[in-house]
Amino acid sequence: MIPNLPIIVEVVTGGGPGGGSATVKIAGAPEAWFAKDIASGDLTVSICGECGHAELHVNNVAALCEKYVKSQKL
């Protein structure tokens, strides 16, 4: 579990209305001015059609967790 991770979302809209994608990025070296050693993953959402509950999911979770752990050791 990665606790209290701030949500930073980049939205790229190139597919017209409703199109585009969202990405989660974690820097392994957040203090660096350049070359922050970033891992990223595509963000998707699942929504319940009855109550509207939404859950976010990200691919590339192993690399994101690795970068998070690395950033906490600095």
N, C-alpha and C positions, 0 to 999 in steps of 0.2 A: 504494500500500500504506500502510495506517495501522498503524505498528508499536507493539507493546506497549500497545495500548488496553485499559484495564481493562474487564472484562465486568460491566456493570451491567444487570440484567434486571428489568423490572417484569412480573409475571405477573398477569393479570386473569382470574379464574375466574368466569364467569357462565354457562357452558354446561354445567354439571354435571360429572360425573367425566370427566376427559380433555379437557374443554373449556377454552377460554380462549385467550389470546394472549400473546406476549412482544414487547417493544419495546426497541430500542436507541436511546439518546439521547446526543447530543453537544452540549455547550454552546459556542457561539461566543464567549461572554464569561463564562468560568467564575469569574472574580473578582467578578462582579457579585452584589450581595445579592438583587436582584430582576431580572426581565427578562434572563435569562441567554442570550437569543438561541439557543434550542434547536431543533435539527433532530432528527427521529425517523424510524425506519423499523421496519416489522414484521419480526420474526425468524422464520424457518422452518428446519427441519432436514431433511436427506436422509440416510437410513440404509441401508447395504448389508444386504440380507437374508441374505448368506452369512457375512460376517466381522464385521458390527456397526460398521464404520467410519462415522463421522458427520461431516457437513459442515454448517456453519451458513451461511445465506444471508440477506441483508437487502435489502429493497426501498428505494427512495429513496437509493441509494448516492451519487449525485452531490451531493445536498444535505448528506449526512453528511460526505463528504470535504471539501466547501467549508467547513463549520463547523470541522472538525478543523484545516485549514490556517489558518483565521482565528484559532483559539485558540492556535496555536503562534507567531503573530506578535506576541502581546501581551507 
